[in-house]
Amino acid sequence: MEYNREVVEQVCDTLIRAGSTFLPDKKEAYKRAIAKETNTQSRWVMETILENAETAEKNRSPLCDDTGIPHILVEAGPDISVTGTVLDSIREGVRKGLKGLPGRPMAVKGNDLERIAQSQGMYEDPGMLNMAPILIRSINKDVLRIHVVMFGGGPAIQGHTHRVFHKHTVEEVKNQIIEWAKESTRKLGCSPCTLAVGIGRSHYEAAALMMQSMIDGTYDKQSETEQEITQRVNEANIGALGLGGNTTVLATFMKVGPQRASGVRIVCMRPCCCFEPRIASVELHGV
């Protein structure tokens, strides 16, 4: 199979960075939370998380033992062609990156039913872990931009994707997100969290918007609604690792897509753990 070597190498490096590095705005969010935390134990937890992140970045080693499932968002400019060769090269870059991180062996062997039952065990090679289906969206800049996000298991277990009867008011939807977030962050344990929320017309669209909120969101700036959700969840006093304190949630990232004329809204809420979003991006020119 023919690959675009530049795409392979850049995706490989981007995946390793995603799995081993906090973005600058996330580091600053932790520093702000540490500075205002009044609970001694929770403050120590966040200091340790930040120290762990700095060590992982220096060594290009995993932030967490649960190294995550690769999720990819591709952004293409007006004159950029996303060919089959490019997509195959992204897959090869992911495979190579999982071996270089290294990722935890998590690929389950067998046919459809055997994989569900996990009856045939797992592959030892981290590169056997298939990435999730690729999302693609257009941008105005003539580049190929690739975002790699590593999704851990805990947030997936504690996340919610359900219909919400909105009763023609934003408050109904917002209140449900907050109740889910309080429940999930208590059970997750690996807090402080970042809440990622997508609101769409179908379960697929809501989940896709949730992922895009992680990519587009920034700890430096949130909307009034995002700030309110964060504040109200923090008032539950769950805190880092459930030890109590001011910071259960560092920030909320929310993306709202088109809506249908209906009595329900489909909402996807992921309580990203203390290491998530694990994300890195790269821009390629002339691909």
ChimeraX attribute file (.defattr): number of C-alpha atoms within 10 A of each C-alpha:
attribute: neighborCount
match mode: 1-to-1
recipient: residues
	/A:1	5
	/A:2	8
	/A:3	17
	/A:4	16
	/A:5	14
	/A:6	15
	/A:7	25
	/A:8	23
	/A:9	17
	/A:10	20
	/A:11	28
	/A:12	24
	/A:13	22
	/A:14	23
	/A:15	30
	/A:16	27
	/A:17	24
	/A:18	27
	/A:19	34
	/A:20	27
	/A:21	26
	/A:22	23
	/A:23	16
	/A:24	10
	/A:25	13
	/A:26	21
	/A:27	16
	/A:28	15
	/A:29	16
	/A:30	20
	/A:31	15
	/A:32	12
	/A:33	21
	/A:34	21
	/A:35	11
	/A:36	12
	/A:37	20
	/A:38	14
	/A:39	16
	/A:40	12
	/A:41	16
	/A:42	26
	/A:43	24
	/A:44	14
	/A:45	18
	/A:46	23
	/A:47	17
	/A:48	12
	/A:49	18
	/A:50	21
	/A:51	12
	/A:52	18
	/A:53	23
	/A:54	17
	/A:55	16
	/A:56	19
	/A:57	19
	/A:58	11
	/A:59	11
	/A:60	20
	/A:61	21
	/A:62	24
	/A:63	23
	/A:64	18
	/A:65	10
	/A:66	17
	/A:67	25
	/A:68	23
	/A:69	21
	/A:70	26
	/A:71	20
	/A:72	25
	/A:73	20
	/A:74	20
	/A:75	21
	/A:76	22
	/A:77	16
	/A:78	12
	/A:79	12
	/A:80	17
	/A:81	12
	/A:82	15
	/A:83	10
	/A:84	10
	/A:85	14
	/A:86	20
	/A:87	17
	/A:88	17
	/A:89	23
	/A:90	27
	/A:91	22
	/A:92	21
	/A:93	26
	/A:94	30
	/A:95	24
	/A:96	22
	/A:97	26
	/A:98	28
	/A:99	19
	/A:100	17
	/A:101	21
	/A:102	18
	/A:103	24
	/A:104	20
	/A:105	18
	/A:106	20
	/A:107	19
	/A:108	20
	/A:109	16
	/A:110	15
	/A:111	12
	/A:112	9
	/A:113	9
	/A:114	13
	/A:115	15
	/A:116	11
	/A:117	12
	/A:118	15
	/A:119	13
	/A:120	12
	/A:121	14
	/A:122	17
	/A:123	14
	/A:124	13
	/A:125	16
	/A:126	22
	/A:127	23
	/A:128	19
	/A:129	23
	/A:130	17
	/A:131	17
	/A:132	11
	/A:133	10
	/A:134	13
	/A:135	14
	/A:136	14
	/A:137	10
	/A:138	14
	/A:139	15
	/A:140	10
	/A:141	13
	/A:142	17
	/A:143	20
	/A:144	24
	/A:145	20
	/A:146	22
	/A:147	21
	/A:148	26
	/A:149	25
	/A:150	23
	/A:151	23
	/A:152	21
	/A:153	15
	/A:154	19
	/A:155	23
	/A:156	15
	/A:157	13
	/A:158	19
	/A:159	23
	/A:160	19
	/A:161	19
	/A:162	16
	/A:163	18
	/A:164	17
	/A:165	15
	/A:166	17
	/A:167	13
	/A:168	11
	/A:169	9
	/A:170	10
	/A:171	11
	/A:172	13
	/A:173	20
	/A:174	17
	/A:175	13
	/A:176	15
	/A:177	21
	/A:178	19
	/A:179	13
	/A:180	18
	/A:181	28
	/A:182	21
	/A:183	15
	/A:184	22
	/A:185	30
	/A:186	20
	/A:187	16
	/A:188	21
	/A:189	19
	/A:190	21
	/A:191	29
	/A:192	32
	/A:193	30
	/A:194	26
	/A:195	31
	/A:196	28
	/A:197	29
	/A:198	26
	/A:199	28
	/A:200	23
	/A:201	19
	/A:202	18
	/A:203	18
	/A:204	13
	/A:205	19
	/A:206	25
	/A:207	23
	/A:208	20
	/A:209	23
	/A:210	27
	/A:211	28
	/A:212	20
	/A:213	20
	/A:214	25
	/A:215	20
	/A:216	10
	/A:217	18
	/A:218	16
	/A:219	18
	/A:220	11
	/A:221	13
	/A:222	16
	/A:223	10
	/A:224	9
	/A:225	14
	/A:226	19
	/A:227	15
	/A:228	16
	/A:229	21
	/A:230	24
	/A:231	19
	/A:232	16
	/A:233	24
	/A:234	22
	/A:235	15
	/A:236	15
	/A:237	17
	/A:238	24
	/A:239	30
	/A:240	28
	/A:241	22
	/A:242	19
	/A:243	18
	/A:244	20
	/A:245	22
	/A:246	24
	/A:247	31
	/A:248	32
	/A:249	29
	/A:250	22
	/A:251	27
	/A:252	27
	/A:253	29
	/A:254	24
	/A:255	20
	/A:256	16
	/A:257	14
	/A:258	8
	/A:259	13
	/A:260	11
	/A:261	7
	/A:262	11
	/A:263	11
	/A:264	17
	/A:265	22
	/A:266	22
	/A:267	26
	/A:268	27
	/A:269	28
	/A:270	29
	/A:271	31
	/A:272	30
	/A:273	24
	/A:274	24
	/A:275	25
	/A:276	28
	/A:277	26
	/A:278	27
	/A:279	26
	/A:280	23
	/A:281	20
	/A:282	17
	/A:283	14
	/A:284	14
	/A:285	9
	/A:286	8
	/A:287	13
